[in-house]
Amino acid sequence: MKGNKLIDDHIQISVNLLRFKSHGKIFEIAVDPDKAVAYREGDQVDLEEIITSDSIFEDMKKGLVAKKEDLLEVFESTDTNKIVALMLEKGELQFTQKYRSALREKKFNKIVNLIHVNAIDPKTGFPHPEKRIISAMEEAKIKINDFKKPQDQIKEIVDKLRPIIPISIETIKLNVHVPAEHSSRLYGKISGFGKLSKEQWLSDGSLSVDLDLPAGLREQVVSELANDSHGSVIIEVKKEK
């Protein structure tokens, strides 16, 4: 999509803005970069929260406000929200170098962590260390999509990593039995690890649940629940029939 790109890295700007070109004219408006990215990624964000300047400009750096007749010609409206909605759909988000670098680093680190958590080495059944994932991504020359959510990029990236490291995305089902003295306290924590496909409160006050979660989280879940229950939680891997 034409609008889903950043301004070329060699161009320096001092404000985060949204630019739209049409009919031989240019329109610009200052934006909150985090909210603009969230909007592009499909999150529900009010347009008023994205805009940080009072006017639509033809040249923001020079302070030249767009003419009303130009807005009517191109957008058939002078309503700022309608204009900005179209600019977000078809225009270019142009970020300062500082924000651009921070955005890419944050998204890259999030993707690495998601792969570490959701994917495993099928030969060992354990997750790859994050350093190994980073090295493989660099070798595969992985490019991060600045306007696509990290979780929506995982499958494609894992496919590109397979020729370099053995890796697969898998889920497992654990049966967790929590003694009565810890059941109420640990219920919320257990449900936060993944999806509870079955839960049963037993007559003695203990709790038995089936927990579906990314295979890469297995060690973390076992370790944390063991520590929080002084080793009294019983965890078994359930094999799919």
N, C-alpha and C positions, 0 to 999 in steps of 0.2 A: 504494500500500500504506500503510495507516494508520501502521505503525511507521516508515516511511522519512521521517521529518521531524524537524526540530530544534524545540526549544522556542521560542516566540515571542521575537523579539529584544528586546522591551521588558521581559522578565522576567529579572532578574539572579540568577544562582546562583553559588556559590563553589566548587563541586566538579563534576567531570564525572560524570554519573550516568545510569543506566538506570531508567526509570519504567514501571510497568505498572499499569493500572487494570482491575478486574474485580470483579463481585459487590459493588459499592459500596465496594470497598477499594482502597488504594493500596500498591504495593510498590516499593521503591527499593534500588538497590545501586550503589556507586561503581565506575567502570570506567576502564580506560586508553583514552583517546579514540582514539588512532591504531589500536590493535588492534581496538577496537569498530567503527570505520569500515571497516577491512580485512575484518573478518568480514562486515559488511553488504554489502560489494562482492563477496563470493564467495570471498575468499581463505581458505586453510586456516589457521585460528588456534585454538589450544587454548583452551577456555573458561577454564581456570585462569589463562591469561595476560591475559585481558580483565578479570577481577575484581580490584579493588584494596581491597575492604573484606571483613572477615571474616564479616559477617552481612548478611542481607536485612532491610531496615527498612520500617516503615510510614511513618516520617517521619525521614529521615536528619538533617535540620537539628536536630531536637529529640533525636536519639539514641534514638528509639523503635524497638526491634527488633520485627519482625513476629512475631505469635503463631504457635505451631506449629499450632494448630487452624485458623487462617486459611489457612496454607500448604496444609494437607491439603484444606481445602474448595475452594480455588481451583485448585491445581495437582495435587491428589491425590498429593502427594509432598512430602517434606522434603529431597530430594536437591538440593543447590545447583546442580549442573550441569544437571540436568533443568529446574529452575525458570528458570535464567538463559537456557537455550536457547530456552524459550518466550517469555521476556521480550524477548530479542533479535529474535525473529520478529514479535511483535505489539506490543511496547512502543515507547516514545519515548526516543531518546537526547537527553539534555539537557546541552549543553555550556556552559562559561563563555564569556562574550563574547569574551575574549582568544583562546581556542582556536578558536571559531567563525569569527572574522575571519581568523585565520591559515590555517585549513582552506580557506576560500573563496578567499582570495588565491592560495594554492598551487595549488589545482585550476584556477582561472581561468588562471593563467600557464601551467600545463601544457597546457591545451586550446589556448591561443593558439599555443604552440610546436608542438603536434601539427598544427594546421591549416597553419602556416607550412611545416612539413616535408612534409606529405602532400598538400597542395592547391596548385594553380597557377592563374595567370591564363591561361585557354586561348587568349587573343588573343596573348600574348607567349611563353608556354611557361615563364615564370619564376614563382617563388613570390611571393606578396604579402608586403611587409614587415610585421613584427609590429604596428607602429603602425597600419597601415591596417586590419589584421584587428581590432584592439581598437576602432578607431573604428566599423567596420561592425557589430561585436557590440553596441556601445552604441546605435547607431542602430536596430538590429533588436530592441533590448531583450531580449537573450538572457539567460535565467536558467539558472544552473548547477545541476545536480542534485548535492546534497551527498553522496548515497549511491550514485552511479553512477560507475564508472570513467571517467576522462577519455576514453580511447580509444573507449569505448562511446557517447559523446555526440557524436563528431565528425560523423558523417553527418547527423544531425538538425540540428546547428548550421549545417553548410555549406549544407544545403537552405534554411535561413532567411536565409542571407547572400546567396544568388544574386540576389534582387531588388535588392540594394544594390551588390554588386561582382561582376564576372565571375569565377567560381571553380568549379573542378572537382577531384575527387580522381582522380589518375591515377598509374599506375606506368610505369616505363620499363625497358628491358633494355639494359645496357651490356656490350659485350665489352671486357675489360681484358686487355692483354698486358703482363706484367711481365718485364723482363730477368732473367737468372739471378742477377746480383749482388744483386738486391733481392727475388727471388721468395719465399724462405722467410720473410724478415723482414716482408713486407707481406701475406702470405696471411691471417693472423689479422685484420689491420685491414680488409682487403677484405670478408671474410666477416661482419664486424661491421656493415657498412653495410646489408646486406640479405640476400636469399636467393641462394645460388649454385645456379643451375639447370644449370650445366655447368662442369666444370673439367678441365683437361688439362695434365699436366706433360710438357713437350716434351724431346726428346733432348738439347738443349743446356742444360737446366736452367731454362729460362724457363717461365713459367706463363701459361696462357690460360684465362680464366674468363668465363662469362656471369653477370652480376649483375643481379638484379631488385630494384628499390628504388623508394621514393616519388619522383615526378618532382621534387618540391621539393628533394631532396637532391643533384641532379645537379651543381650548381655546387660545392658543398662537397666532394663526392667527387673531382671533377676537380682542384680546387685542392689538396686535401690530398695526393693521390697524386702530383701533379706535384712538389710541394715535397719529399715524402719520397723521391722517386726522382731528384731533380735533373732533372726533365723527361723522363726516359727511358721512362716508362710510356706506352703507346699506348691510348687509349680511343675507342671508336666506339659510337654509338647504333645498336642493332639494331632494324630495323623489323619489326613483326609481319607474318607472311605472311597 
